[in-house]
Amino acid sequence: MLQEAFDRGRQPWPNAKGEAMMTEISALLLYEQASPLRLLKVSLQVPGVKLRKARTCAQARRVISGPKPPELVFTDVKLADGDWSEVVRMAQGARAPVNVIVVSRLVDIPLYVQTIEQGAFDFITPPFEPSDVAYIIRCAASNVMERRELEARAQQSAQRTLAPLAFHAIR
C-alpha cells in the first residue's frame, strides 16, 4: 500500500514548481531499539528512498556532518546520548539543507509546537498510515531539494559576482 502511495506523483521527486528534481532521496533513521521508529522503518524501505540507520546522536553526527548529508532525518524524541533538539541543531549546521521529522510514540501538542519552533520540518506519531508517510516524505523531500537548489544558485551567483573582482585585484 505504501508503494502505491509513493508511486502516485512520486517519481521523480518534484520541486515546489512541480518540476522533476531527483529519483532517489537519502534518509537517516535515528532510533533506539524499542522505538516507534522501528515500525516506521518498514514503511521507509521502498524504492526511491536510500535508508541509513543510526542509534545514537554521535552516529548521526558523523552522517549529518559528512560531505553528503541525507535529505531527511527521522528521529526519535529521546536517544541514549541526546534528543531531537540536538538532531535539529546538527541538521541546521550541515553542509546542505536537511529536514528533520521528529517521531513520538505519543501525541504531545506542546512538544509538537516546540519541535516546529526549533526547526523540525514535521512531528509524527503512530499509527503510520502509508499514504500519510508518503505525503510527508514527498513534502519534506521537495522542500529540502528546493532549498538545496536555491543554495546552489546563490553560491553560483556569488562566484560570478566575485570572479571579476578577483581578476581586477590581480591586475
C-alpha positions in Angstrom: 0.0 0.0 0.0 2.8 2.5 0.8 4.4 1.7 -2.5 1.2 2.6 -4.3 1.1 5.9 -2.3 4.7 6.6 -3.4 4.1 5.8 -7.0 1.3 8.4 -7.3 3.2 11.5 -8.0 6.5 10.5 -6.5 8.8 9.6 -9.4 10.8 11.7 -9.7 10.6 13.9 -6.6 9.1 17.3 -7.6 10.3 20.7 -6.6 7.9 23.4 -5.4 7.0 24.2 -9.0 6.2 20.5 -9.7 9.3 20.1 -11.9 11.2 16.8 -11.6 14.3 17.1 -9.5 15.6 13.6 -8.5 14.6 10.0 -8.3 16.2 8.9 -5.0 16.4 10.6 -1.6 18.6 9.7 1.3 17.0 9.3 4.7 18.6 8.7 8.1 16.5 6.8 10.6 17.7 7.6 14.2 16.1 5.5 16.9 16.7 3.3 19.9 15.8 -0.3 20.0 12.2 -0.1 21.4 11.0 2.9 19.5 8.0 3.6 17.3 10.5 4.3 14.5 11.1 0.5 14.2 7.5 0.4 12.7 8.3 3.4 10.5 11.5 1.7 9.2 9.3 -0.9 7.4 7.4 2.0 5.7 10.5 3.7 4.6 12.0 0.7 2.8 10.7 1.4 -0.6 12.3 2.2 -4.0 13.4 5.8 -4.2 14.4 6.1 -0.5 18.0 5.2 0.4 17.7 4.4 4.1 20.6 4.7 6.6 20.2 3.9 10.3 21.8 5.2 13.5 21.2 4.5 17.1 22.9 7.5 18.8 23.4 11.2 18.3 27.2 10.5 17.9 26.5 8.2 15.0 24.0 10.6 13.5 26.5 13.5 13.8 29.0 11.6 11.6 26.4 11.1 8.8 24.8 14.6 9.0 28.1 16.5 9.2 29.6 14.4 6.4 30.2 15.5 2.8 26.8 14.3 1.6 24.2 14.7 4.4 20.9 13.0 4.0 17.9 14.9 2.7 15.7 13.7 5.6 16.3 12.6 9.2 13.6 10.8 11.1 14.5 10.9 14.8 13.1 9.6 18.0 12.3 12.1 20.7 14.8 10.7 23.1 18.1 8.9 22.4 20.7 7.3 24.6 23.1 10.3 24.2 20.7 13.2 23.3 17.4 14.1 22.0 15.5 15.5 19.0 16.7 19.1 19.6 20.3 18.1 19.3 19.5 16.4 15.9 17.8 19.5 14.7 20.9 21.6 15.6 23.1 19.1 13.8 20.9 19.4 10.7 21.0 23.2 10.9 24.8 23.0 10.8 25.0 20.5 7.9 26.8 21.4 4.6 23.5 21.2 2.8 19.9 21.6 4.0 18.4 18.7 5.9 14.8 18.3 7.0 14.2 16.6 10.4 11.0 14.8 11.2 10.5 14.1 14.9 8.7 10.8 15.8 7.0 10.5 19.1 5.1 7.5 20.4 2.5 9.8 22.0 0.6 12.9 20.8 2.1 15.8 22.7 0.9 19.2 21.5 3.4 21.3 23.5 6.2 19.1 22.2 4.9 19.4 18.7 4.9 23.2 18.9 8.4 23.2 20.4 9.9 20.9 17.7 8.4 23.1 14.9 9.5 26.3 16.5 13.1 25.0 16.9 13.3 24.0 13.2 12.0 20.5 12.7 10.1 20.0 9.5 7.4 17.9 11.0 6.3 15.9 14.0 4.5 12.5 13.6 3.1 9.8 15.8 1.9 6.2 15.1 0.0 4.7 13.5 2.0 5.3 10.3 -0.6 5.2 7.6 1.2 4.5 4.2 -0.5 7.5 2.4 0.5 9.8 5.3 4.1 8.7 5.4 4.3 9.0 1.6 2.9 12.5 1.7 5.3 13.6 4.5 8.3 12.2 2.6 7.2 13.9 -0.7 6.7 17.3 1.0 9.9 17.1 3.1 12.0 15.9 0.1 10.5 18.6 -2.2 11.2 21.3 0.4 14.8 20.2 1.1 15.6 19.8 -2.6 14.2 23.3 -3.3 16.3 24.7 -0.5 19.4 22.9 -1.8 18.8 24.2 -5.3 18.4 27.8 -4.1 21.6 27.5 -2.0 23.5 26.2 -5.1 22.2 29.1 -7.2 23.2 31.6 -4.5 26.7 30.2 -4.4 26.9 30.3 -8.2 25.7 33.8 -8.3 28.3 34.8 -5.6 31.1 33.2 -7.6 30.1 35.0 -10.8 30.0 38.3 -8.8 33.3 37.8 -7.2 35.2 36.4 -10.2 35.5 39.8 -12.0 36.6 41.4 -8.7 39.3 38.9 -8.2 40.5 39.4 -11.8 40.8 43.2 -11.3 42.5 42.7 -8.0 45.3 40.7 -9.7 45.9 43.4 -12.3 
